[in-house]
Amino acid sequence: MNRHRHLPLLAATLLVPALTLTPAFAAPAAPTAPTAPALPTASCELVATGEGGSGPYTLVLEGFAPNQSVTIKGPRTDQRTRVGAEGTLDRRDVRHGQYVVTAKGERVTCLTPPRDQQGGGKQGKVRVTKVEVLSLTKPGTVVDCSKPTRAEFDGKISGTGKGEVRYHWTYASSSDPIDAGTATFAPGIESVSLLKVVTFPPSVNGVSPSVFVTLHVPSANMTARSAQITLTCATP
């Protein structure tokens, strides 16, 4: 009689291990995918580099992958180029307007300032009235052509107002800008002098060095060219 009374208790005891084993048969959790490293955010901006927040303009690209190939589309522009090792690129003297840069399916719309920013009127504006270039080295100056020689020129920008005027030089008949900079005007300053020195390497076969330079002020659409300076090689 007592033997039959203990059977239900024994059956309950045997079920406990089976219940505790159930979680072991659950489906394993899916592995967590590794998080991809964050990429730099590419950006593009049209920057006004002239007086009073106006042209000329420079297109500035930043945050791209190093040496990445990009396509630039804008006013009269549709070109494919490559950013530098730092993921940046400056494209100078571009037209004002909307630009779009694409790279590997990524599309970046460039931030475009208004053509003339607020305050671009008389305040901070210089009106250029004249551009000149004088030769400080006299033509025919006798020099030792077996050594490096030089010729000096004095550029002069005249104007009224307050602010900065961008300029650059060109050498001989080349149109490539060299020695770009800014001339700063303030009340009481009516002209700014710019010294330009041209260095010649030693002459070959006694050929006399000869050169002229041109000073450019793009914002005023003015240029001035020096006289042609030819030096005389000393007789050995």
Long-range contacts (C-beta under 8 A, 24 or more apart in sequence): 39-65, 40-64, 40-65, 40-87, 42-87, 42-101, 42-103, 42-106, 42-108, 43-108, 43-111, 44-99, 44-101, 44-108, 44-109, 44-110, 44-111, 45-110, 45-111, 46-94, 46-96, 46-99, 46-110, 46-111, 46-112, 46-113, 47-113, 48-113, 48-117, 49-92, 49-166, 50-166, 50-219, 51-124, 51-125, 51-126, 51-163, 51-164, 51-165, 51-166, 51-219, 52-116, 52-117, 52-119, 52-120, 52-121, 52-123, 52-124, 52-125, 52-163, 53-113, 53-116, 53-117, 53-118, 53-119, 53-120, 54-115, 54-116, 54-117, 54-120, 55-96, 55-115, 55-219, 56-92, 56-93, 56-94, 56-166, 56-218, 56-219, 57-93, 57-94, 57-95, 57-96, 58-90, 58-91, 58-92, 58-93, 58-94, 59-89, 59-90, 59-91, 59-94, 59-99, 59-110, 60-88, 60-89, 60-90, 61-88, 61-89, 61-90, 61-91, 61-101, 62-87, 62-88, 63-87, 63-88, 64-88, 64-89, 64-103, 65-103, 68-103, 68-104, 69-103, 70-101, 70-102, 70-103, 71-101, 71-102, 71-103, 72-99, 72-100, 72-101, 73-99, 73-100, 73-101, 73-102, 74-98, 74-99, 74-100, 74-110, 75-99, 93-218, 122-161, 123-162, 124-162, 124-163, 125-161, 125-162, 125-163, 126-159, 126-160, 126-161, 126-162, 126-163, 126-164, 126-165, 126-185, 127-159, 127-160, 127-161, 127-220, 128-157, 128-158, 128-159, 128-165, 128-217, 128-219, 128-220, 128-222, 129-158, 129-159, 129-160, 130-156, 130-157, 130-158, 130-159, 130-222, 131-155, 131-156, 131-157, 131-158, 131-215, 131-217, 131-220, 131-222, 131-223, 131-224, 132-156, 132-158, 132-215, 132-224, 133-196, 133-213, 133-214, 133-215, 133-224, 133-225, 133-226, 134-226, 135-226, 135-227, 135-229, 137-229, 137-231, 139-227, 139-228, 139-229, 139-230, 139-231, 140-230, 140-231, 140-232, 141-231, 141-232, 142-231, 142-232, 142-233, 142-234, 143-209, 143-231, 143-232, 143-233, 143-234, 144-233, 144-234, 145-202, 145-203, 145-206, 145-207, 145-208, 145-209, 145-231, 145-233, 145-234, 146-202, 146-203, 147-202, 148-199, 148-200, 148-201, 148-202, 149-199, 149-200, 149-203, 149-209, 149-231, 150-197, 150-198, 150-199, 150-200, 151-197, 151-198, 151-200, 151-209, 151-211, 151-229, 151-231, 152-195, 152-196, 152-197, 152-198, 153-195, 153-196, 153-197, 153-198, 153-213, 153-226, 154-193, 154-194, 154-195, 154-196, 155-193, 155-194, 155-195, 155-196, 155-215, 155-224, 156-191, 156-192, 156-193, 156-194, 157-183, 157-191, 157-192, 157-194, 157-215, 157-217, 158-190, 158-191, 159-185, 159-190, 159-191, 159-220, 160-185, 160-190, 161-185, 162-186, 162-187, 165-192, 165-217, 165-219, 165-220, 166-217, 166-218, 166-219, 167-194, 167-215, 167-216, 167-217, 167-218, 168-216, 168-218, 169-196, 169-213, 169-214, 169-215, 169-216, 170-213, 170-214, 170-216, 171-198, 171-211, 171-213, 172-211, 172-212, 172-213, 177-216, 200-231, 203-233, 206-233, 207-233, 208-232, 208-233
